[in-house]
């Protein structure tokens, strides 16, 4: 298959798409894979299967490709990668036609397991795509007809109920976003329409035990960009107010309270929790986004901050926790919406990705200290996810796993790190590279 000319930095180097779907078994391993790991590490990201215009290609719009590794009994049993078969991807690959959706944005951002099933997901109004355990596409999914329209790239699983909470946006909804709760039967059981200021790009949200936190920030839909032919028509709008909304989880939209903050943008909160009359948010903050540079999030360095919302005073206090440029923050998923001590993130420098030294940070938010693991020059570290060593393990007792690309060998590896020390437990060597992408998860084998 012919690929487009590589004149965009987001179509070159390890951003460049791979051209083949491969199956590799019995992968080489250095070190020891913990025997309690029984499941799949999955990661999604853009990998254009169709011709794109390099000069206007936006990194967020490439066709979705899911990569997966199966770990069991201390072995790496397989690696495989598969495009998410939208109608356009199937056509580009010369395959039989698939149903065309009314709005079908590439499912290229995240991949999750829920109710014993696997879903590739994206934001902006498009449907999730269900995949098999081996990552082949089943088709678009509306959760048995219960999903009103599109979904999000960042649902949050409540660790007590197991339900998926989500906040979704779509320019076609006007000045509204949608809060949904999906039960353990993979059906939507609750939907709330929430009015917002405009039509924002609401990439993520925060969940606590009692509240949903809405990030209504100044990156919003721009009709002029559509007219000009932009494939991703969202940009910084200086006249758009920056604010946080707090909605009790079981209330309707009339109960939401808004808190003004300084203009900024947040792709990814690390976590949030209730603290009496306050809500504590740990977030990765950008001063602005998609202002001068509109084809990728590369014009401002993101830093880790703590925001404390005071419901009595109606104020938000901010505290810089780490100045180093970082993204893809994660916590122990057993503590989503609960008080956490530790968080993990990866270095983030798109402009100098080829020369950068990929780094993982383990933040102790109680002592304001961090452990740093650097993989070396020319090594790019993606998102690392936390997996506990046992169901009752303490918060920092687990494995961090994530992909690292090595420029010298032009190959990628899955690294398994001790979460407390960031020392390598195992390195699973792939005979291929995995292009830089977005999000993934550890999906354990159902018991």
N, C-alpha and C positions, 0 to 999 in steps of 0.2 A: 504494500500500500504506500503510495507516495505521500510524503509529509509536506507541510507548507514550508516555504523558505524560512530559515531561522535568523531573522533579523530583529526579533524581539528578545530581550533578556529573559523573558518568561517562556521562551521556546528553545532556550539554549542551555548548555551545561546540564546540570541535573534537574533543571526545570523542563528540559526537552521531553516530549512524550516517548515512551517505549512503543515499539511497533508490533510486538508479539505477545500473545497469551501463552504462558508456559506452565508446565507441571513438573515439579522437581520433588523427588522423594529421598528419604534418608539423608538429610542435610548434614554437612560437616559441622561439628560443634567443638569449640575450645572451652574447657571448663566443665562445670556440672550443672545441668538443668535440674532444678528442684523437682523431686518426684511428685509433689502435691499439685503441680501445674498440669491440669488436664482440661484442655480447651483450645480455643483458637485466638490468636492475636490478629486483629483485623484493622486495616487502615484504608481510608478513602482519600482520593485526591484527583485533581484535573489531569486528564491525559487525552488531548484531542484526537478523535478518530476521524474527524471531518476537516476539510480544508478551512483554515482561518486566515484572516488578514493580519499579518504580523504587526503592522503599524498600529492597529487598533485592538489587538488581542488583549483581553483582560484576563488576568490569571484566574479569577474566580469563575470563569465561564466555560472552561474546558470540560469535555465529556468525562463523566465519572469512571474511574477505574478502582476497583477494590483489590487490595493485596491481603493475603492471609497466610499464616503459618500455623500448623497443627502441632501442638506439644502434648506428649503423653509418655508416661513411664520413663522420664528422663531423656526422651528422644525428641528430635524435631522430625516428625513423620513426613510432612510435606510443606511445600510452598506453592501457591498458585496465584495468578492474577487474572482478573476478568473485567472487561468493560461492562458497565451497567447498560443493558440493552434497551435504550429508548428507541423510538421509531427511527430517529435520525441516525443513531449509531448502527442499528441493524442494516439500514440502507447503505451506509458507508462501508460496512464490512461485507456487503454482497449477500446478505442473509434474507430469508423470507420476511415479508413485511410484518411489522408488529403494529398493534393498535396505536393510533395517534391521539394524544391527549390534547385537550383544548389549550392548556398551558403546560408546557413540559420543559422546564428548566433542568439542566443537567444535574442529576443526583450525585454530586461530586464532593460533598463536604464531610459527612460523618457516616459511620456504619455501626449499628447497635444490635444487640440481641434482646428480644422481649417475647415472653410467652412461648419460648422454645422456637422462635423464628428469627430470621435475620433480615434487617432492613437497611438499605442505603438511603440516606436522607439529605435534604438540602432545604434551604429557606426560600422565601420570596414568592410563595404561592404554588409551588409544584408539589406533586404527590411523592410520597415515599415509594421505593421499589423494593419488593420482597425478593430475596435471594435464597438459594438453597444453601445447605451447609458447605457445599463445595464452591459456592460463590457464583453459580450460574443464575441468570435472571429468571424469576418466575413471572414478574410483571408488576405494573403499578398497583398500589394497595391503598384502599380507602377504609381499612379496618372494618370490613363487613358493612360498608355503606354508612358508617357512623361518623367519619371524618368530614366536616362540612366542606372544606376545600383543601388548601395547601397545608404544609406542615413547617417544621423548623429544623435547623441543623443541630439544635442543642436542647433536647428534652432533658429533664432532671428526674432521676428515679428516687422516689421517697424510700429511704432505707427501711422504714418500718412497714409500709403497706406494699411496697414493690410497684406501685403505680407510677406511670410516666406523666409528669407535669410539663407543659410546654407553653411557650408564647410565640405565636406565629404572626407574620406580616405579609402583605401583598399590596402592591400599588393599586390594584383593582378594588380594594376594600375602602378606598378613600382614607379618611382620618380615623381609622379603627385598626386595632390589632386584636388578636383572638387568643384567649387563654383556654386550654383544654386539659383534661385529665383522662388518660387512657388506663383502663383497668387491667388486671392480670389476665383477662380473657381477650385482650387485644381489641377492645371496643371502647370508643369514646363514651364516657359516662357523664361528662360535664363540659359545658362550653359557655364562656362569658365573652361578650364583645366589649372591648375597652376603648373608649374614645381617647385619642391622642392629639397632639397639636397639628401635625401634618401627616405625611406619609413616610415615616422614617425607615431606615435600614436598621432593624432591631435584631442584630445577630444573635444575641443571647439575653438571658435574664437571670435573676437570682430567686432562690427558693429558701425559705426558712420553715421551721415547724409550724408557724402561724401565718406567714405572709408570702405573697408574691411581690417581687420588686421589679418594676418596669423601667427600662432605660430609654427615655424619650430624648434623644440627643441629635445634634445638628448635622447628621448625614442623612439626606432625604432624597426622595424621588424628584427628578428634574425632567420635565417634559421637553425642554429644549435639547437635552442630550439625546432623547429618543429621536427627535426630528433630525438631529445631526448624525444619526446612525450609530450611536453608542450601544454596545452590547450589554453594558452594565450601567444603567442610567441613574446612579446614585452619587452624590457629591456633597462636599461641605457647603453648608448654607449659613452664613454669618448671622442672618436675621432670625434663625430658628432657635427658640429658647432651649437651654439644657436643663433637664429636670429629671427627678426620680419619682416614680409613683409607687405607693405602697397600698396593696389590696389584701385584706384578710382572705385567706384561702377559700373560705366557704361563703363569702359575701358576693353581692352583685356589684356591677361597675359603679354604682352610685356611692359606694363606700370608699372609693380610692382617694388617697391624699397625695398631694404633689409637693415636692421639695425642690426648690431651685438650687442649682450648682453652677460652678464656673464652666464655661464652654469647654468641651473635651469630647473624646470618643472612647468607648469601651467595646472591644470585640468580646472579651472573655473575662468574666468574674472568676476568681478562684473558688470562693465559697462565701456563704453568708449564714448568720445565725442571729436569733433573738437574744437580747441581753436586757431583761426587764422592759423598760419603755424605749429601749434603743435597739437598733438593728445595725450589726457590724458587717461591713462588706469589704472583702479583700479583692481588688480588681487590678487588671493591667490597663493603665491609662495612657492615652495618646493626647497630646495637646490639640491636634486636629487630624483630620483624615480625608483623603480624596479631595484635596484642595488644589494644589498645583499639580501633583502627580495623581492621576486618576486610574491608572491601569494596574496598580497593586499597592498594598499598604506599606510604602517604603519612604515616605517623606518625613516621618517623625519617629523618634526612638521611644518605644513603650517602656514604662517603668511600673513597678509594683507599688500600689498605694493601699492604705486602709481608710475607708470612709465610715464614719459613725453617724448614723441618722438618729436624731433626738426627736421623738414624736411629741414630747411636751413642748419643747421650744421651737419645733418646726425648722430646725437647722441641720446642716450636714458639716461635720468637721472632717478635715482631710489630713492625712499624715503620710509622708513618703517613707516607704519601708525598704526600698532597694532601687538605686538609680541605674543599675545595669540594664541594658536593653534585653528584654525577655518577653516571651509569649507562651501560649498553650499551657496556662496554669492548671494544675490538677491537685486534688486531695484524695485521701482515702474515701472511696465512694460510700462507705458505711457511715460517713459523717456529713453527707450532703444535707445542708440545712441545719446542721448541728455545730456546736462549738468545736473548732479544730485548733490544733497547735502547729501542725506541719503542712507545708505546701511545696509543690514541685513545679519547676518551669524550665524552659529551654531558652538558650540565647537566640536572638532574633536580629538578623542584619541582612536583609534581602539584597541591598546594594553591593555588599562585599561577600556574598555567599561563597564564591569560589576560593577566596583567600582566608575566610573566617576559620576560627577554631571552635568547632561545635562544643557547647558547654551545657551541662545540666546543673541546676541549682536545687538544693534542698534547703528550704527556709524553715527555721524554727521561729515562729512568730511570737512565741512567749519570751524568748531570750534575745530576740533581734539579732540572731546569728545565722550563718548559712554554711553549708558544705558545698564545695564546688568540684565538679568533675569535668575536665576538659579532654576531648578526644584527639586533639592535635590539629595542626594546620591542614586545611583542605578537607576537613571532616565536618559534615553538616549533620547536626542532631535535630531530629524531629520531636514531636510530642512524646513524652514518657508517661505511662499510666501506672498506677499503683495497684498491686495485687497482694492482699494479705497472705501471710504464711499459713494462717488457719482462721476459721470463722471467728474464734474468740481471741485472736492475736491483738496485741496493743496497737495503737495508731501507727507507729512508725516501724512495726515489725512486718516487713513484707519485701516484695520484689518490685523494682521499677523496670518496666520494659518499654523499649522504643527502638526505632530504626535510625541507623547512622550510615551516612554515605561517605565513602572514601574516594577522593578525587584520584589518588595515585593508582588505585586498582580499578577504578570505575565500577565498583561493586558496593552493595549495601549489606549490612549485617543487622540482625536483631540482637541488641544487647540486653542482658538481664543483670541488673545492678542490685546490690543490697541497698534497700531504701535508706537505712540509717547512715551508712558510710560512703555510699556511691561506688564501692569497689565492685569490679566485675565478678559475677558468679558464672556467667556463661556468655559466649558469643556464638550465635548461629550464623554461619557464613552462607550468604546467597550467591549463586553463580551469575546473578544479574543485578542491575541497579533498580532501585525503587525511586522514581522521581519525587522531588519535594512535593508534599501535599499537605493535607489538613489533619483531620481527626480520625481517631480509631479507639478501639476498646478491647479489653480482654473479655471474651465470651466463654465462660466455663461450660463444660459439657453438662447438660441437665442430669440430675441424679435420678 
